[in-house]
Amino acid sequence: MNILVVDDEQSILDIIHAYLTAQGHTVYLATNGKQALQLFNDNSVDFIVLDIMLPDVSGWEICEDIRQTSSVPIILLTARSNEKDVLKGLQLGADDYIKKPFSPKELLARIATVNRRVSRDDEIKQEKWVFNKGNLIIYPDRMEVNAYGSKIVLTHTEFDLLLIMASNPKHVFSREQLLEKVKGLEANALDRVIDSHIKNLRAKIEKNPRKPLYIETVHGAGYRFGVTHEKNTV
């Protein structure tokens, strides 16, 4: 796997590089945002480990920029303990976050978990799920979604959430259940992590995110997918 690691601390880059290459990964290293975007655009990158605090542009800005065209998994590295800062990264499309200081083994485990989820998505039988007279179409095998005639770019976490709920229409999932089911998210993560991903998902697939048709809130219980399949096509 080709992994881009972005951090302005060379010592951290050296440690991560040693651990990832020992696992057989190809690693690209960047110490600033400009260099990171250049490496991403010039190479086939399968995974990004991205520090929030960089000398030129923030990791948030880089994440937002990449999300315009790619759903490549992104894990944020953050020394910030403020919950709002963490949620901001998730709202911009990051799949997960790790707080500094962290152990290289924890990072390896997180990368492996997200990668297993991506591999699992690739193995799903080719088909398409049609909802709302064709206004929402999900292609589970290709991790693609079309909403109201437009192709939607989702993160792996957003797609996983959508797939879990859309495959069980009308079933109410608690936040705890969704945290357990979505690979790559820690079971003890903040409940608001799920809320943040749901907010992003609604913004991308709903015509009116404030009055959602697909991802409904069940107050005091969690979330459910509000419409049933019209057609499953292999």
N, C-alpha and C positions, 0 to 999 in steps of 0.2 A: 504494500500500500504506500502511496506517495503522500507524505504528511508535511504540511507547511506549519512551522512553529514561529510565532512572532512574539518577541519580548526584547525590551531594551537592556536587560541585564545579561551580559555575556555568560556569566557563571551559570545562570539558569538554562540558557540555551545549550551550553556544553553538557550539562547533566542530562537534559531531555534527549539531546542528540545521541549520547552514549547509550541510553536505555532503549530508545526506539530502534537504532541501527542494530543493536544486539538481538532485537526481535525480528530482524530481516526487513525492516521498513526503509524506504528511501526518504530522507529528511531534507527539506529545504529550510534554511534559517534566515530570518529577517529581524533587524533591530529597530525598524521604523515602519510607518504605514506605507510610505511611498515604495519602499523596497518590497514590502509584502504584496502589494497590489501588482507590482511588476512581475514578481515570481509567480503569482497566481495566474496572471494572464498569459505568461510564457510557458507554463508547464501544465501537465495533467495532474491536478491536485485532487486527492480523494478525501482528505480530512484536514481541518485547520484547528490548531491550538493557538489562541489569540489573547494576548494580554490587553487589558482595557487601557492602562496608562502607558502611552507611547509619547515620544518627544515631539512628533510633528502633528499627527492626527490621532484621535482616540480610536480604540478598538471598536467602540460603538459605531463610529463613522465607517470604518472598514467593513464591519459586519453588515451594515445597512447597504453599502455599495455592492457588496458581493451578492446579497440577497435579491438584488434587482434582476440577476440573470442566472443564479445558481442555487441549488438546494444542497450543496456540499455540507456535510456535518461540521458544525463549529462548536468547540468548547472554549468558553471564556476563562481566562485566568484573572483573578481579581484580589487585590489586597484590601478592597473596600468591604466593610461589614454592614454598610447601610443597605437595608432591604430594597429600597427604591432603586439603588444603583444596580443591584442584581436583576431586578425585574425589568429595568430599562433594557438591559442586554437581551433578555428573553423576548421582550416585545419587539426588538429589532430583528429577531430571527435566529438567535443562538439556540442551540439544542440543549446545552448543559453549561454548568459553570463549576469551577473549583476555586476555593478560597486559598490564598497564600497565607502561610507556608503550606506546602503539600508534599507528599512523598511521590517520587517517580512511579512507585508501584501503584499508587492510587490513580495516577494519570493513565497508566497502561490499562488498568482495569476499566476505567471509564471509556477509553477509546475502544477497547475490545467489546464492551457491552453495546455501545452504539453501532459498531460495525456488525455485530451479530444481528441486530435488528434490521439493518440495511440488507444484509444477506438474506434474511428471512423474507423481507418484502420482495426480493428478486425471485424467490422460489414460488410465490403465489401463482396459481393457475391463471393463464391468460383469460381475461374476461372484462366486461365493463358493467358497472352498476349505474342504472338510470333512475333519476328522481325528478319529480316536479316537471313532468312533460319535457324532459330533456334539458331543463335549465341547469341541472347539476349532473355531471357524468364523472364517475370515478373509475380509473383504470388501475386496479390493484397491482397488476403485474409490472406496470411501467412507472408506478408512483407518479401518475399524472392525474390532474383534475381539470375539468372544464366547467366554468360557471358562467351562465348567461352568454355563452358563445365565445368566451375568452379563456385561453390557457392560463392556469394559475400556478405560480411557483410556490410550493410549500416546503417548509423544512421537513426533515425526517420525523421529528417529533410531532409536528402539526399533522402530517399525513398519517402517522400511526394513531393519533387520537381520533382523526376522522374515520379511519378504517375500523377501529374498535367500535365506535358508536354507530356508524352506518351499517355495520354487519349485524347489529342488534337493535333495530329500530324500536322506538318507544320504551326501551329498557333504560331505567334510571341508574346511572353510575355515580357513586359518591366520588369525591375528590381522592379519597384514600384508595379506592379501587382503581381509578385511572392511574394514579402514581405507581401502583403495583403492576399494572398491565403494560404500561409504556416502557419499553426497554430503553435504558440509558438514563432514566430518571431515578433518583434515589428514593426509596420508600419513605424515608424520614425527611424528605424535602419539604419546604414550605407549601402549605395548601395553595397559596397565592401563585405558586409556580404554574399550577394547572390553570388557574384563572387567567394568567397572563397569556399562556398558549391558546386558550379558548378565545380570548379577545382578539388575538392575531388571526386566528382561523376564521372567526366571524367577519373580520374586516376584509378578508380575501374572498370568501364564498357567498356571503349574504348580500342581498340587494340593499337591505336596510339593517345594518348590524344592531341598531337599537331595538328593532322588532324582528328578531331572528326567526326564520322559518325552519332552518335545519338544526342548529345547535341551540336547544332550548334550556333555560335555567329552570330547575325544579327547586323552588326556595326551601331551604332547610334540608335538602336531600342531595343535590348535585346537578348533573346534566344528563340530557337524553337527546337522541336524534329524532326529530319530530315528524319525519315523513318515511314512508315505506318504499321498498323497491317497486318500480314499475316493470322493469325488465332486466334480467341478467343475461348477457350474451357472451358465449364463449368465442 
